Amino acid sequence: CMIELTTFSLLLFPSLPKPPDNGPPPLPSSSLPEGYYEEAVPLGPGKAPEYITSSKDSF
């Protein structure tokens, strides 16, 4: 029964069943966030000032 359900799900959502089954892919994200977050931090502040300047210019 379980195998049949899995096959049915695969046929219906081939991309959906794969992510959940492959726990490792999503988990690796945990390790990436560190480097990604660091990069995001500099981008965030850099963009914030720009946006503020744009607002001031508009006003």
N, CA, C and O atoms as a printed pandas DataFrame, in Angstrom:
     atom_number atom_name residue_name chain_id  residue_number  x_coord  y_coord  z_coord
0              1         N          CYS        A               1    0.854   -1.197    0.000
1              2        CA          CYS        A               1    0.000    0.000    0.000
2              3         C          CYS        A               1    0.893    1.252    0.000
3              4         O          CYS        A               1    0.672    2.173   -0.785
4              5         N          MET        A               2    1.879    1.279    0.863
5              6        CA          MET        A               2    2.756    2.459    0.965
6              7         C          MET        A               2    3.468    2.697   -0.371
7              8         O          MET        A               2    3.551    3.827   -0.851
8              9         N          ILE        A               3    3.984    1.600   -0.968
9             10        CA          ILE        A               3    4.709    1.744   -2.241
10            11         C          ILE        A               3    3.769    2.313   -3.297
11            12         O          ILE        A               3    4.143    3.196   -4.069
12            13         N          GLU        A               4    2.550    1.797   -3.318
13            14        CA          GLU        A               4    1.577    2.265   -4.321
14            15         C          GLU        A               4    1.321    3.767   -4.131
15            16         O          GLU        A               4    1.264    4.527   -5.097
16            17         N          LEU        A               5    1.173    4.167   -2.888
17            18        CA          LEU        A               5    0.901    5.584   -2.597
18            19         C          LEU        A               5    2.079    6.443   -3.060
19            20         O          LEU        A               5    1.896    7.501   -3.662
20            21         N          THR        A               6    3.276    5.970   -2.770
21            22        CA          THR        A               6    4.467    6.735   -3.160
22            23         C          THR        A               6    4.517    6.888   -4.673
23            24         O          THR        A               6    4.769    7.976   -5.193
24            25         N          THR        A               7    4.271    5.776   -5.378
25            26        CA          THR        A               7    4.305    5.826   -6.847
26            27         C          THR        A               7    3.250    6.795   -7.351
27            28         O          THR        A               7    3.504    7.584   -8.261
28            29         N          PHE        A               8    2.077    6.734   -6.762
29            30        CA          PHE        A               8    0.984    7.623   -7.180
30            31         C          PHE        A               8    1.404    9.078   -6.972
31            32         O          PHE        A               8    1.207    9.926   -7.842
32            33         N          SER        A               9    1.977    9.345   -5.823
33            34        CA          SER        A               9    2.415   10.718   -5.515
34            35         C          SER        A               9    3.500   11.134   -6.508
35            36         O          SER        A               9    3.509   12.266   -6.989
36            37         N          LEU        A              10    4.409   10.213   -6.808
37            38        CA          LEU        A              10    5.506   10.524   -7.729
38            39         C          LEU        A              10    4.938   10.903   -9.086
39            40         O          LEU        A              10    5.389   11.860   -9.716
40            41         N          LEU        A              11    3.943   10.142   -9.531
41            42        CA          LEU        A              11    3.341   10.418  -10.846
42            43         C          LEU        A              11    2.631   11.769  -10.812
43            44         O          LEU        A              11    2.707   12.546  -11.764
44            45         N          LEU        A              12    1.945   12.037   -9.713
45            46        CA          LEU        A              12    1.198   13.301   -9.597
46            47         C          LEU        A              12    2.158   14.461   -9.360
47            48         O          LEU        A              12    2.110   15.473  -10.059
48            49         N          PHE        A              13    3.026   14.304   -8.371
49            50        CA          PHE        A              13    3.982   15.377   -8.035
50            51         C          PHE        A              13    5.398   14.805   -7.981
51            52         O          PHE        A              13    5.909   14.513   -6.900
52            53         N          PRO        A              14    6.023   14.649   -9.127
53            54        CA          PRO        A              14    7.384   14.073   -9.166
54            55         C          PRO        A              14    8.391   14.954   -8.437
55            56         O          PRO        A              14    9.375   14.450   -7.895
56            57         N          SER        A              15    8.160   16.243   -8.419
57            58        CA          SER        A              15    9.129   17.134   -7.769
58            59         C          SER        A              15    8.828   17.256   -6.279
59            60         O          SER        A              15    9.725   17.553   -5.490
60            61         N          LEU        A              16    7.590   17.032   -5.890
61            62        CA          LEU        A              16    7.225   17.178   -4.470
62            63         C          LEU        A              16    7.763   16.029   -3.629
63            64         O          LEU        A              16    8.455   16.270   -2.640
64            65         N          PRO        A              17    7.463   14.785   -3.995
65            66        CA          PRO        A              17    7.899   13.624   -3.196
66            67         C          PRO        A              17    9.417   13.557   -3.100
67            68         O          PRO        A              17    9.939   13.053   -2.106
68            69         N          LYS        A              18   10.127   14.040   -4.081
69            70        CA          LYS        A              18   11.598   13.928   -4.050
70            71         C          LYS        A              18   12.198   14.780   -2.927
71            72         O          LYS        A              18   13.000   14.260   -2.151
72            73         N          PRO        A              19   11.856   16.029   -2.809
73            74        CA          PRO        A              19   12.428   16.871   -1.739
74            75         C          PRO        A              19   12.252   16.251   -0.362
75            76         O          PRO        A              19   13.240   16.089    0.354
76            77         N          PRO        A              20   11.024   15.896    0.040
77            78        CA          PRO        A              20   10.792   15.301    1.365
78            79         C          PRO        A              20   11.591   14.024    1.534
79            80         O          PRO        A              20   12.204   13.807    2.579
80            81         N          ASP        A              21   11.589   13.160    0.496
81            82        CA          ASP        A              21   12.327   11.889    0.598
82            83         C          ASP        A              21   13.816   12.175    0.787
83            84         O          ASP        A              21   14.484   11.525    1.592
84            85         N          ASN        A              22   14.323   13.138    0.049
85            86        CA          ASN        A              22   15.752   13.469    0.140
86            87         C          ASN        A              22   15.978   14.492    1.255
87            88         O          ASN        A              22   16.158   15.682    0.994
88            89         N          GLY        A              23   15.965   14.017    2.480
89            90        CA          GLY        A              23   16.166   14.932    3.610
90            91         C          GLY        A              23   17.461   15.715    3.473
91            92         O          GLY        A              23   17.481   16.912    3.759
92            93         N          PRO        A              24   18.532   15.078    3.049
93            94        CA          PRO        A              24   19.858   15.724    2.965
94            95         C          PRO        A              24   19.835   17.048    2.205
95            96         O          PRO        A              24   20.354   18.034    2.727
96            97         N          PRO        A              25   19.272   17.126    1.019
97            98        CA          PRO        A              25   19.282   18.382    0.242
98            99         C          PRO        A              25   18.797   19.570    1.060
99           100         O          PRO        A              25   19.520   20.559    1.174
100          101         N          PRO        A              26   17.608   19.509    1.631
101          102        CA          PRO        A              26   17.086   20.635    2.417
102          103         C          PRO        A              26   17.944   20.893    3.659
103          104         O          PRO        A              26   18.148   22.043    4.048
104          105         N          LEU        A              27   18.446   19.818    4.281
105          106        CA          LEU        A              27   19.247   19.977    5.508
106          107         C          LEU        A              27   20.513   20.788    5.233
107          108         O          LEU        A              27   20.833   21.700    5.996
108          109         N          PRO        A              28   21.234   20.473    4.163
109          110        CA          PRO        A              28   22.466   21.221    3.830
110          111         C          PRO        A              28   22.232   22.719    3.910
111          112         O          PRO        A              28   23.158   23.482    4.186
112          113         N          SER        A              29   21.026   23.133    3.675
113          114        CA          SER        A              29   20.690   24.575    3.760
114          115         C          SER        A              29   21.195   25.122    5.093
115          116         O          SER        A              29   21.725   26.231    5.158
116          117         N          SER        A              30   21.024   24.331    6.159
117          118        CA          SER        A              30   21.412   24.812    7.500
118          119         C          SER        A              30   22.870   25.275    7.470
119          120         O          SER        A              30   23.211   26.299    8.062
120          121         N          SER        A              31   23.719   24.528    6.786
121          122        CA          SER        A              31   25.143   24.884    6.748
122          123         C          SER        A              31   25.350   26.115    5.863
123          124         O          SER        A              31   26.167   26.981    6.176
124          125         N          LEU        A              32   24.612   26.187    4.766
125          126        CA          LEU        A              32   24.768   27.307    3.824
126          127         C          LEU        A              32   24.347   28.635    4.447
127          128         O          LEU        A              32   25.015   29.649    4.241
128          129         N          PRO        A              33   23.269   28.648    5.191
129          130        CA          PRO        A              33   22.775   29.898    5.789
130          131         C          PRO        A              33   23.902   30.725    6.393
131          132         O          PRO        A              33   23.893   31.951    6.282
132          133         N          GLU        A              34   24.869   30.078    7.028
133          134        CA          GLU        A              34   25.956   30.845    7.668
134          135         C          GLU        A              34   26.624   31.761    6.642
135          136         O          GLU        A              34   26.689   32.975    6.830
136          137         N          GLY        A              35   27.118   31.163    5.554
137          138        CA          GLY        A              35   27.795   31.965    4.523
138          139         C          GLY        A              35   26.797   32.877    3.835
139          140         O          GLY        A              35   27.087   34.042    3.561
140          141         N          TYR        A              36   25.630   32.343    3.561
141          142        CA          TYR        A              36   24.606   33.149    2.862
142          143         C          TYR        A              36   24.201   34.338    3.721
143          144         O          TYR        A              36   24.063   35.459    3.232
144          145         N          TYR        A              37   24.013   34.073    5.011
145          146        CA          TYR        A              37   23.580   35.156    5.914
146          147         C          TYR        A              37   24.630   36.270    5.918
147          148         O          TYR        A              37   24.304   37.455    5.846
148          149         N          GLU        A              38   25.892   35.859    6.004
149          150        CA          GLU        A              38   26.969   36.864    6.038
150          151         C          GLU        A              38   26.880   37.754    4.803
151          152         O          GLU        A              38   27.010   38.975    4.890
152          153         N          GLU        A              39   26.655   37.117    3.646
153          154        CA          GLU        A              39   26.575   37.900    2.402
154          155         C          GLU        A              39   25.326   38.779    2.421
155          156         O          GLU        A              39   25.343   39.920    1.961
156          157         N          ALA        A              40   24.252   38.226    2.958
157          158        CA          ALA        A              40   22.977   38.963    2.988
158          159         C          ALA        A              40   23.114   40.186    3.905
159          160         O          ALA        A              40   22.547   41.241    3.622
160          161         N          VAL        A              41   23.853   40.042    4.983
161          162        CA          VAL        A              41   23.990   41.163    5.932
162          163         C          VAL        A              41   24.535   42.405    5.220
163          164         O          VAL        A              41   23.919   43.469    5.287
164          165         N          PRO        A              42   25.674   42.286    4.544
165          166        CA          PRO        A              42   26.253   43.455    3.857
166          167         C          PRO        A              42   25.288   44.007    2.808
167          168         O          PRO        A              42   25.184   45.221    2.632
168          169         N          LEU        A              43   24.591   43.119    2.120
169          170        CA          LEU        A              43   23.662   43.561    1.064
170          171         C          LEU        A              43   22.514   44.338    1.692
171          172         O          LEU        A              43   22.099   45.375    1.174
172          173         N          GLY        A              44   22.004   43.829    2.816
173          174        CA          GLY        A              44   20.861   44.489    3.469
174          175         C          GLY        A              44   21.189   45.938    3.801
175          176         O          GLY        A              44   20.538   46.847    3.286
176          177         N          PRO        A              45   22.180   46.171    4.647
177          178        CA          PRO        A              45   22.555   47.533    5.057
178          179         C          PRO        A              45   22.852   48.406    3.837
179          180         O          PRO        A              45   22.416   49.556    3.784
180          181         N          GLY        A              46   23.581   47.880    2.867
181          182        CA          GLY        A              46   23.926   48.661    1.667
182          183         C          GLY        A              46   22.666   49.111    0.953
183          184         O          GLY        A              46   22.584   50.241    0.473
184          185         N          LYS        A              47   21.686   48.223    0.886
185          186        CA          LYS        A              47   20.445   48.576    0.177
186          187         C          LYS        A              47   19.614   49.550    1.017
187          188         O          LYS        A              47   18.984   50.456    0.472
188          189         N          ALA        A              48   19.612   49.370    2.318
189          190        CA          ALA        A              48   18.796   50.234    3.198
190          191         C          ALA        A              48   19.185   51.699    2.977
191          192         O          ALA        A              48   18.313   52.514    2.676
192          193         N          PRO        A              49   20.450   52.056    3.116
193          194        CA          PRO        A              49   20.881   53.457    2.936
194          195         C          PRO        A              49   20.447   53.975    1.569
195          196         O          PRO        A              49   19.960   55.100    1.452
196          197         N          GLU        A              50   20.624   53.151    0.534
197          198        CA          GLU        A              50   20.252   53.586   -0.821
198          199         C          GLU        A              50   18.772   53.935   -0.856
199          200         O          GLU        A              50   18.374   54.963   -1.403
200          201         N          TYR        A              51   17.969   53.068   -0.266
201          202        CA          TYR        A              51   16.511   53.298   -0.285
202          203         C          TYR        A              51   16.188   54.597    0.442
203          204         O          TYR        A              51   15.365   55.388   -0.020
204          205         N          ILE        A              52   16.843   54.812    1.585
205          206        CA          ILE        A              52   16.589   56.036    2.371
206          207         C          ILE        A              52   16.948   57.260    1.517
207          208         O          ILE        A              52   16.204   58.239    1.456
208          209         N          THR        A              53   18.114   57.170    0.859
209          210        CA          THR        A              53   18.548   58.304    0.025
210          211         C          THR        A              53   17.508   58.568   -1.059
211          212         O          THR        A              53   17.154   59.716   -1.330
212          213         N          SER        A              54   17.026   57.493   -1.674
213          214        CA          SER        A              54   16.028   57.647   -2.749
214          215         C          SER        A              54   14.799   58.352   -2.188
215          216         O          SER        A              54   14.247   59.255   -2.817
216          217         N          SER        A              55   14.378   57.933   -1.005
217          218        CA          SER        A              55   13.180   58.536   -0.389
218          219         C          SER        A              55   13.426   60.026   -0.167
219          220         O          SER        A              55   12.567   60.851   -0.479
220          221         N          LYS        A              56   14.575   60.368    0.363
221          222        CA          LYS        A              56   14.890   61.779    0.644
222          223         C          LYS        A              56   14.900   62.560   -0.667
223          224         O          LYS        A              56   14.382   63.674   -0.742
224          225         N          ASP        A              57   15.491   61.967   -1.691
225          226        CA          ASP        A              57   15.553   62.649   -2.989
226          227         C          ASP        A              57   14.140   62.903   -3.503
227          228         O          ASP        A              57   13.832   63.975   -4.024
228          229         N          SER        A              58   13.289   61.890   -3.343
229          230        CA          SER        A              58   11.907   62.017   -3.826
230          231         C          SER        A              58   11.214   63.148   -3.072
231          232         O          SER        A              58   10.520   63.975   -3.664
232          233         N          PHE        A              59   11.413   63.169   -1.771
233          234        CA          PHE        A              59   10.760   64.202   -0.946
234          235         C          PHE        A              59   11.440   65.545   -1.224
235          236         O          PHE        A              59   11.060   66.562   -0.643
